[in-house]
């Protein structure tokens, strides 16, 4: 007799769906403001440095404060954490709207640096949302459906990166910057409203909370300690650093690569097609749910992305670059969604906030490094190598060609080879290769709802199996 497939309580799946829809709109609204303000800053100053500073202040606080945010997420109900994140970011957007309105009314001269503080504060609230949403997903969704749920989250991220720039460019012309920020505010109102409609199950105290209550500093340190003492998870985390770094390099370098043989309109077309690739990957993950052998899946998708990067050695054309960029971004949601499913299965729900925050901090820390490396690598090393008469013009240049953009193409080939080496080294580690068997799941196979007479925290019923009470 076959064992029936365990399913999550209907209320939990409904809660996840409502929460996801609200966060989707919130992410699109945030993308609208970020893209529209980027256009405005560049129009006002004509300075890429000023534009990069806005990105810097929107990213660095997120990276630095992620471990603290993760510890707080584990102390709070995950719904409370998401509410705080959306409310705080919404207030920052309201402050940005006030700055723009006052500047356009002539009360003062609006400067670029006026946006640094609200973007930095909004970044702090975003640092709460990331681990809270990831932890809430494993709390509400049974583990056999985590891949699909993570695909939906990647779909939300992909939609914000594709829909927001297109909408922002059209809306700025029609309703102005103030109108775009007001739409962002409305998206936060909807996100908060969706969270007020649902209740999350409360979590029982984790084993680490038994006895005397640890300090916030101890809880922050616990996130790294948890990963460090589990070699399989640590190896998986280390294996993700190079793909994140290469993703950052590709994101920056695709613009000069395309402009070496085409115009700005073609660049916009290629970026849109590449974005559709990411969207297709997210939809595939949400429908398919990912492979059964998760570690093999993560490494397989990494290898696929590396093979696609080898396309940088082909003669550059709109078709070739569009296809390679689309396929490269197609693998990203599959890789990240599958990896997220591993972490959600192996980390007890009571400590997921701080563990996921440390993981996210390490992954995002390479983004500024990629930005800093991309220019020198292309301008001072690879492009001169493949210029006519360059150091590699007579050898590598016979294969990939010489002239503008060919150095970047060869850099993509090198990155693809590095990705393959990264996959091989990771696969040769038995602790990572056997992670799914050696480290027990912290999420049970069955999800059973218990409705005690006394409701849990914040008036929410306890959900014993979905709460991840098992020891990690």
Secondary structure, DSSP 8 states (H G I E B T S, - for coil): ---------HHHHHHHHHHHHHHHHHHHHHHHHHHHHHHHHHHHH--HHHHHHHHHHHHHHHHHHHHHHHHHHHHS-HHHHHHHHHHHHHHHHHHHHHHHHHHHTTSS---TTHHHHHHHHHHHHHHHHHHHHHHHHHHHS-GGGHHHHHHHHHHHHHHHHHHHHHHHHHHHHHHHHHHHHHHHHHHHHHHHHHHHT----B----GGGSSS---HHHHHHHHHHHHHT-HHHHHHHHHHHHHHHHHHHHHHHHHHHHHTTS-HHHHHHHHHHHHHHHHHHHHHHHHH---SSHHHHHHHHHHHHHHHHGGGGS---HHHHHHHHHHHHHHHHHHHHHHHHHHHHHS-GGGHHHHHHHHHHHHHHHHHHHHHHHHHIIIIIIHHHTSTT-TTTTTTHHHH--STTHHHHHHHHHHHHHHHHHHHHHHT-HHHHTHHHHS--SS-S-------SS--GGG--B-TGGGT-S--
